[in-house]
Amino acid sequence: MRSIRPSFTAHRGRNTRRRTSPVLGAIALASVLALTATACDSGDTNAGSQASSSAADDGKITIPDDIKDRLKEHGIDLDKWKNGAWKNWDEDDWLREAKDYINPIIKGLWDPDRMREAEDPDRGVDDTDLSADQGVTDPTPEAVDAKAVATPYHTNAPEAGKVFFDSPEGTMVCSATVVEDPAHPGKSNLVWTAGHCVHAGKKGGWYRNIAFVPSYNDKGLSADELKAATREQSAPYGVWWGDWVKTSDQWIAQGGQTGGDGAPYDFAVIHVTPEEGGSGKSLEETVGSALPVDFAAPSVPKVDSITATGYPAAKPFEGQTLYQCQDKPGRLSFSESDPTMYRIGCTMTGGSSGGGWVATGSDGKPALVSNTSIGPASSGWLAGPRLGEVAKGVYDSVSEKFAGQ
């Protein structure tokens, strides 16, 4: 990897049909220092034929009244939206505030080709000098080679999956983790990812068509094999749409295109619902597992080992295979006023953003303690926020919103 004064990249993805828009510059790197993060590709932007925001008990797609009200409040015609109006990224139409999140289901939008084509090539930008940070930063860790997770992924990392979404740049992808829901023990519909995987930060708004696919490409098919894959092979446990998302106020206010802006608060929780009515089972029941989240994890020097999981998409990876890195974390800080981040050696690249970091929690059991947020353009290390009271507030608010349902 490069020295402490490198070029960094926000790992976005290949866009085979570039679009010119003033908004593009505003979110060109929708996250931070080096979002080892979201890969994107324009893919097939045809929006499919049916839309809704959740599934009723009888399996039919319906639109809850509160979603209808929010669509009407923002002047959104559902039929026009599902037929392509969501592609309008004019600044005035790009919803930004936390309360403005809307994400009607567009049935069939996330087909195997659209999921497979979400990639992330290298793209470097000049960035800040990390040696100038005001907090505590440990020496750059040695690179740790990412190891492919044994297939089927569901057996060895059942909580892991991919988040897909659309931005002004095209179709994009992050990694994510199924986490427990205190309001619904054993029946969670919560997914943990990075803030920059759902919201563009201080110069943008909410991304669209956000969906989670647990155990994506569960059998580890190659990119060529996936060209002929069925939806069941790409998404064996279904496509789950985000009917509500929460990220930190700090990310919305501070999240930047480059540098460490907002990185210590770069996390989000997605509440999901199945695209199809399904069996009525929750996400946790469907995949058979969910990780607890530890908001009182030990300080960096006291953590012996962290395992990061994700689907890296930038070269030399292709985005279809699940990988992990294990390392003892060090500290990374940009400011004395912000929480110090975890940093580990890892060669995973763009697309791995949002993937869960697991360590022995404060109760001695494995728990999610962070998520991939940033890393250098040349790869070699990753950094993630240390979860504390702000993260707990985000998590609790999503859990509480659906507590009575």
Protein Blocks (a to p, Z undefined) as FASTA:
>chain_A
ZZfbdcddddddddfbccddfklmmmmmopbfklcbddddfkjabgbjbdcfbdcfkopa
cddfklmmmmmmnopafklmmnopmmpccfklmcfbfklpccdddehklgfklmmmpccd
ddddddddfklpcbdcdddddddddddddddfklmmmmgccdddddfkbccddddddddd
fklghiacbdcddfklmbgbjmbccdehiacdehihklopafklmmmpcfklmmmnopad
dfbdcddfklmmmocfbhjehklmgccddddddfblbnopafklmnopacdddfkbccfk
lpmbdcdddddfbdcbehlaccddddddddddfbfkbccddddddfbdehjgoiacdddd
fkopacdfbdcfbdcfkgoiacdddddfklmmmmmmmmmmmmmZZ
